[in-house]
Amino acid sequence: MTIADLRRQGLILFEAVSGSRAYGTDLPHSDTDLKGVFVLPENAFFGLDYVPQVANATNDEVFYELRRFVELLLKNNPTVLELLGTPADCVVYRHPLFAQFRAPDFLSQLCRQSFAEYAVAQIRKAKGLNKKINHPEPPARKAVLDFCYVTVGAGAQPVGPWLARQGYTAAQCGLANVPHLTDLYALFVDETPDQNLGYRGLVRDADASQDVLLSAVPKGETPVAYLFFNRNG
């Protein structure tokens, strides 16, 4: 399923301009980022091919299926909460039903982790960058996860940013070998409150590990994506 399919079938509930053009920080050469929400036809929603998200090849246009959108709202995910505060001049289309979604109905103490801690991390990152500019240091050794990529459509994305966009942590994940395919792993996510599926995460030690970590996956679980470990890199 592509974004063109969503438009052709009239499945889009909400579409808005996001990124630099929405924040007023765009430059003449800036891309136009789009985000939105869509609803699946009934046969696809209840079938075996549920589609939680549709994006273009460059990931500049991302649309969340309605159920996935609500799941991320309940986690206070900054990316989706931001959509509920989109300025009117950035809204491309809004279905009347979408007006029922209001940010105050979803805000909780989870905002402390999803917003405040993220902001603090960005400030520390910025200060660290400034320090390195003035006092150059040898490049830091890369870790295993720096060489891991998740398949998205016909392309791939680094696993770290992909996890952040999906609202997952590495600790929620489990990997299993894909028969006959070297260094490609099925990626499973435990979304139960107590993480009782027992997944071991992606690596044993984020800084010292030399390989990805495999988990025992209960029968019947479905992978959310596939992860490639660029071992040679």
Accessible surface in RSA format (square Angstrom, percent):
REM  Atomic radii and reference values for relative SASA: ProtOr
REM  Chains: A
REM  Algorithm: Lee & Richards
REM  Probe-radius: 1.40
REM  Slices: 20
REM RES _ NUM      All-atoms   Total-Side   Main-Chain    Non-polar    All polar
REM                ABS   REL    ABS   REL    ABS   REL    ABS   REL    ABS   REL
RES MET A   1    94.11  48.7  26.70  17.7  67.41 160.5  31.20  26.5  62.92  83.4
RES THR A   2    75.42  53.6  73.40  74.4   2.03   4.8  71.23  95.7   4.19   6.3
RES ILE A   3    14.75   8.4  12.46   9.3   2.28   5.5  12.46   9.0   2.28   6.2
RES ALA A   4    61.12  56.2  51.64  79.7   9.49  21.6  55.41  78.0   5.71  15.1
RES ASP A   5    28.31  19.8  28.31  28.2   0.00   0.0   3.38   8.0  24.93  24.9
RES LEU A   6     0.00   0.0   0.00   0.0   0.00   0.0   0.00   0.0   0.00   0.0
RES ARG A   7   109.00  45.8  86.68  44.2  22.31  53.1  54.61  74.6  54.39  33.0
RES ARG A   8   170.20  71.5 132.85  67.7  37.35  88.9  78.94 107.9  91.26  55.3
RES GLN A   9    92.58  51.8  63.07  46.1  29.50  70.2  34.08  72.5  58.50  44.4
RES GLY A  10    64.71  79.8   0.00   N/A  64.71  79.8  35.37  97.1  29.34  65.7
RES LEU A  11    18.47  10.3  18.09  12.9   0.38   1.0  18.47  13.0   0.00   0.0
RES ILE A  12    18.91  10.8  12.03   9.0   6.88  16.6  12.03   8.7   6.88  18.7
RES LEU A  13    18.50  10.3  18.50  13.2   0.00   0.0  18.50  13.0   0.00   0.0
RES PHE A  14     0.11   0.1   0.11   0.1   0.00   0.0   0.11   0.1   0.00   0.0
RES GLU A  15     9.58   5.5   9.58   7.3   0.00   0.0   0.00   0.0   9.58   7.8
RES ALA A  16     0.39   0.4   0.39   0.6   0.00   0.0   0.39   0.5   0.00   0.0
RES VAL A  17    30.62  20.1  29.25  26.5   1.37   3.3  29.25  25.4   1.37   3.7
RES SER A  18     5.03   4.2   3.28   4.4   1.75   4.0   4.58   9.8   0.44   0.6
RES GLY A  19    15.41  19.0   0.00   N/A  15.41  19.0  14.51  39.8   0.90   2.0
RES SER A  20    33.24  28.1  27.15  36.2   6.09  14.0  22.30  47.5  10.94  15.3
RES ARG A  21    84.03  35.3  64.55  32.9  19.48  46.4  21.53  29.4  62.50  37.9
RES ALA A  22    24.37  22.4   6.52  10.1  17.85  40.6   6.55   9.2  17.82  47.2
RES TYR A  23   128.86  60.2  96.77  55.1  32.09  83.5  92.04  69.2  36.82  45.4
RES GLY A  24    64.04  79.0   0.00   N/A  64.04  79.0  30.77  84.5  33.27  74.5
RES THR A  25    94.67  67.3  70.98  72.0  23.69  56.5  70.75  95.0  23.92  36.2
RES ASP A  26    54.62  38.3  35.70  35.5  18.92  44.7   0.12   0.3  54.51  54.4
RES LEU A  27    98.18  54.7  96.15  68.8   2.03   5.1  98.07  68.9   0.11   0.3
RES PRO A  28   136.07  99.2  99.02  90.3  37.05 134.7 111.55  92.1  24.52 152.4
RES HIS A  29   146.39  80.0 119.37  83.0  27.02  69.1  93.73  96.6  52.66  61.3
RES SER A  30    26.01  22.0  12.38  16.5  13.63  31.4   9.56  20.4  16.45  23.0
RES ASP A  31    95.29  66.7  81.12  80.7  14.16  33.5  18.86  44.4  76.43  76.2
RES THR A  32    65.49  46.6  52.60  53.3  12.89  30.7  33.34  44.8  32.15  48.6
RES ASP A  33    36.23  25.4  35.93  35.8   0.30   0.7   4.19   9.9  32.04  32.0
RES LEU A  34    22.07  12.3  21.96  15.7   0.11   0.3  21.96  15.4   0.11   0.3
RES LYS A  35    38.63  18.8  38.63  23.7   0.00   0.0   8.02   7.2  30.62  32.6
RES GLY A  36     0.00   0.0   0.00   N/A   0.00   0.0   0.00   0.0   0.00   0.0
RES VAL A  37     0.00   0.0   0.00   0.0   0.00   0.0   0.00   0.0   0.00   0.0
RES PHE A  38     0.00   0.0   0.00   0.0   0.00   0.0   0.00   0.0   0.00   0.0
RES VAL A  39    54.11  35.6  54.11  49.0   0.00   0.0  54.11  47.0   0.00   0.0
RES LEU A  40     8.34   4.6   0.06   0.0   8.28  20.8   0.08   0.1   8.26  22.2
RES PRO A  41    44.32  32.3  34.24  31.2  10.08  36.6  44.32  36.6   0.00   0.0
RES GLU A  42   131.29  75.4 118.61  89.7  12.67  30.2  42.21  81.6  89.07  72.7
RES ASN A  43   123.84  85.4 101.51  98.1  22.34  53.8  48.10 115.8  75.74  73.2
RES ALA A  44    27.06  24.9  19.67  30.4   7.39  16.8  27.06  38.1   0.00   0.0
RES PHE A  45    55.88  28.0  48.64  30.1   7.24  18.8  48.64  29.5   7.24  20.7
RES PHE A  46   152.31  76.2 119.80  74.2  32.51  84.6 124.61  75.5  27.70  79.3
RES GLY A  47    35.70  44.0   0.00   N/A  35.70  44.0  22.59  62.0  13.10  29.3
RES LEU A  48   184.49 102.7 149.34 106.8  35.15  88.4 153.68 107.9  30.81  82.9
RES ASP A  49   117.36  82.2 107.50 107.0   9.85  23.3  39.55  93.1  77.80  77.6
RES TYR A  50    56.48  26.4  36.80  20.9  19.68  51.2  36.40  27.4  20.08  24.8
RES VAL A  51    37.41  24.6  36.46  33.0   0.95   2.3  37.41  32.5   0.00   0.0
RES PRO A  52    56.04  40.8  56.04  51.1   0.00   0.0  56.04  46.3   0.00   0.0
RES GLN A  53    36.56  20.4  19.80  14.5  16.76  39.9   9.96  21.2  26.59  20.2
RES VAL A  54     6.18   4.1   2.61   2.4   3.57   8.6   6.18   5.4   0.00   0.0
RES ALA A  55    30.49  28.0   1.67   2.6  28.82  65.6   1.67   2.4  28.82  76.3
RES ASN A  56    49.76  34.3  35.59  34.4  14.18  34.1  28.27  68.0  21.49  20.8
RES ALA A  57   110.80 101.9  63.42  97.9  47.38 107.8  76.44 107.7  34.36  91.0
RES THR A  58    94.99  67.6  70.47  71.4  24.52  58.4  75.40 101.3  19.59  29.6
RES ASN A  59    32.00  22.1  18.71  18.1  13.30  32.0  13.90  33.4  18.10  17.5
RES ASP A  60    40.91  28.7  36.74  36.6   4.18   9.9   6.27  14.8  34.64  34.5
RES GLU A  61    44.50  25.5  44.50  33.7   0.00   0.0   0.47   0.9  44.03  35.9
RES VAL A  62     3.56   2.3   3.56   3.2   0.00   0.0   3.56   3.1   0.00   0.0
RES PHE A  63     0.00   0.0   0.00   0.0   0.00   0.0   0.00   0.0   0.00   0.0
RES TYR A  64     2.68   1.3   2.68   1.5   0.00   0.0   0.72   0.5   1.97   2.4
RES GLU A  65     1.18   0.7   1.18   0.9   0.00   0.0   0.00   0.0   1.18   1.0
RES LEU A  66    48.47  27.0  48.47  34.7   0.00   0.0  48.47  34.0   0.00   0.0
RES ARG A  67   108.01  45.3 101.90  51.9   6.11  14.5  43.36  59.3  64.65  39.2
RES ARG A  68     7.24   3.0   7.16   3.7   0.08   0.2   5.33   7.3   1.91   1.2
RES PHE A  69     0.00   0.0   0.00   0.0   0.00   0.0   0.00   0.0   0.00   0.0
RES VAL A  70    43.39  28.5  43.39  39.3   0.00   0.0  43.39  37.7   0.00   0.0
RES GLU A  71    60.52  34.7  58.22  44.0   2.30   5.5  24.70  47.8  35.82  29.2
RES LEU A  72     0.37   0.2   0.37   0.3   0.00   0.0   0.37   0.3   0.00   0.0
RES LEU A  73     0.00   0.0   0.00   0.0   0.00   0.0   0.00   0.0   0.00   0.0
RES LEU A  74   107.03  59.6  96.00  68.7  11.02  27.7  96.58  67.8  10.44  28.1
RES LYS A  75    66.93  32.7  59.25  36.4   7.68  18.3  58.56  52.7   8.36   8.9
RES ASN A  76     0.00   0.0   0.00   0.0   0.00   0.0   0.00   0.0   0.00   0.0
RES ASN A  77     9.46   6.5   6.96   6.7   2.51   6.0   3.13   7.5   6.33   6.1
RES PRO A  78    41.35  30.1  39.85  36.3   1.50   5.4  40.11  33.1   1.24   7.7
RES THR A  79    35.16  25.0  31.28  31.7   3.88   9.2  10.05  13.5  25.11  38.0
RES VAL A  80     0.03   0.0   0.03   0.0   0.00   0.0   0.03   0.0   0.00   0.0
RES LEU A  81    11.74   6.5   6.36   4.5   5.38  13.5   6.61   4.6   5.13  13.8
RES GLU A  82    70.02  40.2  55.16  41.7  14.86  35.4  38.68  74.8  31.34  25.6
RES LEU A  83     3.27   1.8   1.85   1.3   1.43   3.6   1.86   1.3   1.41   3.8
RES LEU A  84    33.24  18.5   1.62   1.2  31.62  79.5   3.39   2.4  29.85  80.3
RES GLY A  85    59.91  73.9   0.00   N/A  59.91  73.9  36.66 100.6  23.25  52.1
RES THR A  86    21.79  15.5   6.09   6.2  15.70  37.4   4.92   6.6  16.87  25.5
RES PRO A  87    67.84  49.4  56.29  51.3  11.55  42.0  67.84  56.0   0.00   0.0
RES ALA A  88    91.60  84.2  69.00 106.5  22.60  51.4  71.40 100.6  20.20  53.5
RES ASP A  89   133.84  93.8  90.37  90.0  43.47 102.8  52.00 122.4  81.84  81.6
RES CYS A  90    12.96   9.8  11.35  12.7   1.61   3.8   1.61   4.1  11.35  12.2
RES VAL A  91    35.25  23.2  13.31  12.1  21.94  52.9  13.46  11.7  21.79  59.1
RES VAL A  92    86.02  56.6  54.43  49.3  31.59  76.1  59.89  52.0  26.12  70.9
RES TYR A  93    96.73  45.2  92.24  52.5   4.49  11.7  75.56  56.8  21.17  26.1
RES ARG A  94   103.10  43.3  81.46  41.5  21.64  51.5  25.89  35.4  77.22  46.8
RES HIS A  95    54.74  29.9  54.74  38.0   0.00   0.0  25.50  26.3  29.24  34.0
RES PRO A  96   105.91  77.2  88.08  80.3  17.84  64.8  97.73  80.7   8.18  50.8
RES LEU A  97   103.25  57.5 100.38  71.8   2.87   7.2 101.03  71.0   2.22   6.0
RES PHE A  98     1.86   0.9   0.93   0.6   0.92   2.4   1.58   1.0   0.28   0.8
RES ALA A  99    63.36  58.3  44.98  69.4  18.38  41.8  49.26  69.4  14.10  37.4
RES GLN A 100   130.94  73.2 107.66  78.7  23.28  55.4  47.24 100.6  83.70  63.5
RES PHE A 101    46.43  23.2  34.70  21.5  11.73  30.5  35.15  21.3  11.28  32.3
RES ARG A 102   127.13  53.4 123.10  62.8   4.03   9.6  49.30  67.4  77.83  47.2
RES ALA A 103    28.24  26.0  25.69  39.6   2.55   5.8  25.69  36.2   2.55   6.7
RES PRO A 104    86.21  62.8  64.98  59.2  21.23  77.2  66.51  54.9  19.70 122.4
RES ASP A 105    92.32  64.7  56.01  55.8  36.31  85.9  25.45  59.9  66.87  66.7
RES PHE A 106    33.04  16.5  24.66  15.3   8.38  21.8  28.01  17.0   5.03  14.4
RES LEU A 107    95.51  53.2  71.98  51.5  23.54  59.2  72.14  50.7  23.37  62.9
RES SER A 108    57.33  48.4  36.84  49.2  20.49  47.2  50.26 107.0   7.06   9.9
RES GLN A 109   170.92  95.6 153.79 112.4  17.13  40.8  65.06 138.5 105.85  80.3
RES LEU A 110    85.04  47.4  81.72  58.5   3.32   8.3  83.64  58.7   1.41   3.8
RES CYS A 111    31.45  23.8  30.41  33.9   1.04   2.4  22.45  56.9   9.00   9.7
RES ARG A 112   167.66  70.4 160.13  81.6   7.52  17.9  64.93  88.7 102.73  62.3
RES GLN A 113   109.83  61.4 104.43  76.3   5.40  12.9  24.92  53.0  84.92  64.4
RES SER A 114    21.55  18.2  10.45  13.9  11.10  25.6  19.20  40.9   2.35   3.3
RES PHE A 115    84.06  42.1  80.32  49.8   3.74   9.7  81.94  49.7   2.12   6.1
RES ALA A 116    50.20  46.2  42.08  64.9   8.11  18.5  49.95  70.3   0.24   0.6
RES GLU A 117    80.50  46.2  73.66  55.7   6.85  16.3  35.31  68.3  45.19  36.9
RES TYR A 118   132.52  61.9 126.36  71.9   6.17  16.0  94.01  70.6  38.51  47.5
RES ALA A 119    48.47  44.6  44.19  68.2   4.28   9.7  48.15  67.8   0.32   0.8
RES VAL A 120    65.66  43.2  65.56  59.4   0.09   0.2  65.66  57.0   0.00   0.0
RES ALA A 121    50.13  46.1  42.78  66.0   7.35  16.7  45.81  64.5   4.32  11.4
RES GLN A 122    72.50  40.5  69.15  50.5   3.36   8.0  25.46  54.2  47.04  35.7
RES ILE A 123    95.81  54.5  92.92  69.2   2.89   7.0  95.76  69.0   0.05   0.1
RES ARG A 124   171.79  72.1 162.60  82.9   9.19  21.9  54.83  74.9 116.95  70.9
RES LYS A 125   145.05  70.8 132.34  81.2  12.71  30.3  90.88  81.8  54.17  57.7
RES ALA A 126    59.64  54.8  49.91  77.0   9.73  22.1  54.69  77.0   4.95  13.1
RES LYS A 127   145.38  70.9 135.97  83.4   9.41  22.4  87.37  78.6  58.01  61.8
RES GLY A 128    28.06  34.6   0.00   N/A  28.06  34.6  26.93  73.9   1.13   2.5
RES LEU A 129   109.97  61.2 106.29  76.0   3.68   9.2 108.33  76.1   1.64   4.4
RES ASN A 130    88.82  61.2  87.48  84.5   1.33   3.2  17.60  42.4  71.21  68.8
RES LYS A 131   123.57  60.3 118.86  72.9   4.72  11.2  67.86  61.1  55.71  59.3
RES LYS A 132   109.66  53.5 105.30  64.6   4.36  10.4  57.69  51.9  51.97  55.4
RES ILE A 133   119.85  68.2  96.83  72.1  23.02  55.5 104.03  74.9  15.82  42.9
RES ASN A 134    89.73  61.9  64.62  62.4  25.11  60.5  18.31  44.1  71.42  69.0
RES HIS A 135   118.85  65.0 114.97  79.9   3.88   9.9  74.05  76.3  44.81  52.1
RES PRO A 136   115.49  84.2  88.24  80.4  27.25  99.0  90.65  74.8  24.84 154.4
RES GLU A 137    94.42  54.2  69.04  52.2  25.37  60.4  26.10  50.5  68.32  55.8
RES PRO A 138   119.84  87.3 101.02  92.1  18.82  68.4 107.22  88.5  12.62  78.4
RES PRO A 139   129.96  94.7 102.10  93.1  27.87 101.3 113.17  93.4  16.79 104.4
RES ALA A 140    83.82  77.1  55.17  85.1  28.65  65.2  64.58  90.9  19.24  51.0
RES ARG A 141   159.72  67.1 123.86  63.1  35.86  85.4  84.02 114.8  75.70  45.9
RES LYS A 142   131.97  64.4 117.85  72.3  14.12  33.6  66.24  59.6  65.73  70.0
RES ALA A 143    21.12  19.4  18.53  28.6   2.59   5.9  20.72  29.2   0.40   1.1
RES VAL A 144    13.59   8.9   9.17   8.3   4.42  10.7  11.19   9.7   2.41   6.5
RES LEU A 145    42.43  23.6  37.28  26.7   5.15  12.9  37.47  26.3   4.96  13.3
RES ASP A 146    77.07  54.0  57.38  57.1  19.69  46.6  12.90  30.4  64.17  64.0
RES PHE A 147    48.32  24.2  48.32  29.9   0.00   0.0  48.32  29.3   0.00   0.0
RES CYS A 148     0.48   0.4   0.06   0.1   0.43   1.0   0.00   0.0   0.48   0.5
RES TYR A 149    69.56  32.5  69.56  39.6   0.00   0.0  36.64  27.5  32.92  40.6
RES VAL A 150     0.00   0.0   0.00   0.0   0.00   0.0   0.00   0.0   0.00   0.0
RES THR A 151    57.45  40.9  48.62  49.3   8.83  21.0  40.91  55.0  16.53  25.0
RES VAL A 152    37.56  24.7  27.15  24.6  10.41  25.1  30.89  26.8   6.67  18.1
RES GLY A 153    81.16 100.1   0.00   N/A  81.16 100.1  45.54 125.0  35.62  79.8
RES ALA A 154   120.67 110.9  68.45 105.6  52.21 118.8  80.55 113.4  40.11 106.3
RES GLY A 155    39.03  48.1   0.00   N/A  39.03  48.1  31.54  86.6   7.49  16.8
RES ALA A 156    65.19  59.9  32.23  49.7  32.96  75.0  32.23  45.4  32.96  87.3
RES GLN A 157    21.19  11.9  20.80  15.2   0.40   0.9  15.56  33.1   5.63   4.3
RES PRO A 158    67.07  48.9  67.07  61.1   0.00   0.0  67.07  55.4   0.00   0.0
RES VAL A 159     0.67   0.4   0.63   0.6   0.05   0.1   0.63   0.5   0.05   0.1
RES GLY A 160    39.62  48.9   0.00   N/A  39.62  48.9  32.61  89.5   7.01  15.7
RES PRO A 161    63.87  46.5  56.46  51.5   7.41  26.9  63.26  52.2   0.61   3.8
RES TRP A 162    16.99   6.8  16.99   8.2   0.00   0.0   9.35   5.0   7.64  12.4
RES LEU A 163    13.60   7.6  13.60   9.7   0.00   0.0  13.60   9.6   0.00   0.0
RES ALA A 164    70.76  65.1  49.87  77.0  20.89  47.5  59.85  84.3  10.90  28.9
RES ARG A 165    71.90  30.2  70.20  35.8   1.70   4.1  33.08  45.2  38.81  23.5
RES GLN A 166    14.52   8.1  14.40  10.5   0.12   0.3   0.50   1.1  14.02  10.6
RES GLY A 167    26.17  32.3   0.00   N/A  26.17  32.3  13.96  38.3  12.21  27.3
RES TYR A 168    22.31  10.4  11.71   6.7  10.61  27.6   1.52   1.1  20.79  25.6
RES THR A 169    67.84  48.2  63.31  64.2   4.53  10.8  65.37  87.8   2.47   3.7
RES ALA A 170    33.93  31.2  29.00  44.8   4.92  11.2  29.00  40.8   4.92  13.0
RES ALA A 171    64.84  59.6  52.80  81.5  12.03  27.4  57.89  81.5   6.94  18.4
RES GLN A 172    21.77  12.2  21.39  15.6   0.39   0.9   3.03   6.5  18.74  14.2
RES CYS A 173     0.00   0.0   0.00   0.0   0.00   0.0   0.00   0.0   0.00   0.0
RES GLY A 174     0.00   0.0   0.00   N/A   0.00   0.0   0.00   0.0   0.00   0.0
RES LEU A 175     0.06   0.0   0.06   0.0   0.00   0.0   0.06   0.0   0.00   0.0
RES ALA A 176    25.02  23.0  22.68  35.0   2.33   5.3  25.02  35.2   0.00   0.0
RES ASN A 177    96.93  66.8  78.87  76.2  18.05  43.5  26.61  64.0  70.32  68.0
RES VAL A 178    28.75  18.9  23.61  21.4   5.14  12.4  24.25  21.1   4.50  12.2
RES PRO A 179    99.35  72.4  82.47  75.2  16.88  61.4  92.94  76.7   6.41  39.9
RES HIS A 180   186.22 101.8 137.61  95.6  48.61 124.4 106.84 110.1  79.38  92.4
RES LEU A 181    95.82  53.4  85.39  61.1  10.43  26.2  87.58  61.5   8.24  22.2
RES THR A 182   118.42  84.2  94.61  95.9  23.81  56.7  65.66  88.2  52.76  79.8
RES ASP A 183    27.71  19.4  20.97  20.9   6.73  15.9   0.66   1.5  27.05  27.0
RES LEU A 184    39.03  21.7  37.85  27.1   1.17   2.9  37.85  26.6   1.17   3.2
RES TYR A 185    14.54   6.8  14.54   8.3   0.00   0.0   2.44   1.8  12.10  14.9
RES ALA A 186     9.55   8.8   9.55  14.7   0.00   0.0   9.55  13.5   0.00   0.0
RES LEU A 187     0.00   0.0   0.00   0.0   0.00   0.0   0.00   0.0   0.00   0.0
RES PHE A 188    15.96   8.0  15.96   9.9   0.00   0.0  15.96   9.7   0.00   0.0
RES VAL A 189    15.56  10.2   0.22   0.2  15.33  37.0   0.22   0.2  15.33  41.6
RES ASP A 190     1.37   1.0   1.22   1.2   0.14   0.3   1.00   2.3   0.37   0.4
RES GLU A 191    83.98  48.2  52.49  39.7  31.49  75.0  29.52  57.1  54.46  44.5
RES THR A 192    48.03  34.2  40.25  40.8   7.77  18.5  42.95  57.7   5.07   7.7
RES PRO A 193   137.03  99.9  96.92  88.4  40.11 145.8 109.88  90.7  27.15 168.7
RES ASP A 194   123.55  86.5  97.33  96.9  26.22  62.0  29.09  68.5  94.45  94.2
RES GLN A 195    80.83  45.2  68.53  50.1  12.31  29.3  18.85  40.1  61.99  47.0
RES ASN A 196   111.32  76.8  76.02  73.5  35.30  85.0  35.70  85.9  75.62  73.1
RES LEU A 197    46.02  25.6  32.66  23.4  13.36  33.6  34.95  24.5  11.07  29.8
RES GLY A 198    52.40  64.6   0.00   N/A  52.40  64.6  35.59  97.7  16.81  37.6
RES TYR A 199    21.95  10.2   1.44   0.8  20.51  53.4   1.17   0.9  20.78  25.6
RES ARG A 200   122.21  51.3  97.67  49.8  24.54  58.4  43.96  60.1  78.24  47.4
RES GLY A 201     4.59   5.7   0.00   N/A   4.59   5.7   4.49  12.3   0.10   0.2
RES LEU A 202     1.09   0.6   0.00   0.0   1.09   2.8   0.00   0.0   1.09   2.9
RES VAL A 203    20.84  13.7   7.80   7.1  13.04  31.4   7.80   6.8  13.04  35.4
RES ARG A 204   175.95  73.9 145.59  74.2  30.35  72.3  66.41  90.8 109.54  66.4
RES ASP A 205    70.44  49.3  65.16  64.9   5.28  12.5  21.84  51.4  48.60  48.5
RES ALA A 206    60.48  55.6  50.09  77.3  10.39  23.6  50.09  70.5  10.39  27.5
RES ASP A 207   115.35  80.8 106.44 105.9   8.91  21.1  31.78  74.8  83.57  83.3
RES ALA A 208    65.69  60.4  48.87  75.4  16.82  38.3  54.61  76.9  11.08  29.4
RES SER A 209    16.72  14.1   5.41   7.2  11.31  26.0  12.88  27.4   3.84   5.4
RES GLN A 210   130.02  72.7 109.46  80.0  20.56  49.0  60.24 128.2  69.79  52.9
RES ASP A 211    64.04  44.9  58.37  58.1   5.67  13.4  23.26  54.7  40.78  40.7
RES VAL A 212    14.79   9.7   2.00   1.8  12.79  30.8   2.07   1.8  12.72  34.5
RES LEU A 213    21.41  11.9  20.82  14.9   0.59   1.5  21.41  15.0   0.00   0.0
RES LEU A 214    66.74  37.2  62.67  44.8   4.07  10.2  62.91  44.2   3.83  10.3
RES SER A 215    13.80  11.7   0.00   0.0  13.80  31.8   3.53   7.5  10.27  14.4
RES ALA A 216    90.60  83.3  70.05 108.1  20.55  46.7  80.03 112.7  10.57  28.0
RES VAL A 217    43.39  28.6  14.25  12.9  29.15  70.2  15.07  13.1  28.32  76.8
RES PRO A 218    53.22  38.8  38.43  35.0  14.79  53.8  50.45  41.7   2.77  17.2
RES LYS A 219   213.32 104.1 175.34 107.6  37.98  90.4 126.25 113.6  87.07  92.7
RES GLY A 220    72.37  89.3   0.00   N/A  72.37  89.3  39.69 108.9  32.68  73.2
RES GLU A 221    71.25  40.9  52.88  40.0  18.37  43.7   2.04   3.9  69.21  56.5
RES THR A 222   105.31  74.9  89.99  91.2  15.32  36.5  62.61  84.1  42.70  64.6
RES PRO A 223    38.77  28.3  24.23  22.1  14.54  52.8  24.23  20.0  14.54  90.4
RES VAL A 224    68.42  45.0  34.20  31.0  34.22  82.4  41.70  36.2  26.72  72.5
RES ALA A 225    11.98  11.0   3.72   5.7   8.26  18.8  11.84  16.7   0.14   0.4
RES TYR A 226    86.72  40.5  86.72  49.3   0.00   0.0  53.03  39.9  33.69  41.5
RES LEU A 227     0.29   0.2   0.29   0.2   0.00   0.0   0.29   0.2   0.00   0.0
RES PHE A 228    84.29  42.2  84.29  52.2   0.00   0.0  84.29  51.1   0.00   0.0
RES PHE A 229    10.04   5.0  10.04   6.2   0.00   0.0  10.04   6.1   0.00   0.0
RES ASN A 230    49.65  34.2  48.65  47.0   0.99   2.4   2.21   5.3  47.44  45.9
RES ARG A 231   104.70  44.0  82.63  42.1  22.08  52.6  54.12  74.0  50.58  30.7
RES ASN A 232   156.61 108.0 120.07 116.0  36.54  88.0  34.12  82.1 122.49 118.4
RES GLY A 233    58.61  72.3   0.00   N/A  58.61  72.3  26.58  73.0  32.03  71.7
END  Absolute sums over single chains surface
CHAIN  1 A    14360.9      11198.9       3162.0       8636.5       5724.4
END  Absolute sums over all chains
TOTAL         14360.9      11198.9       3162.0       8636.5       5724.4
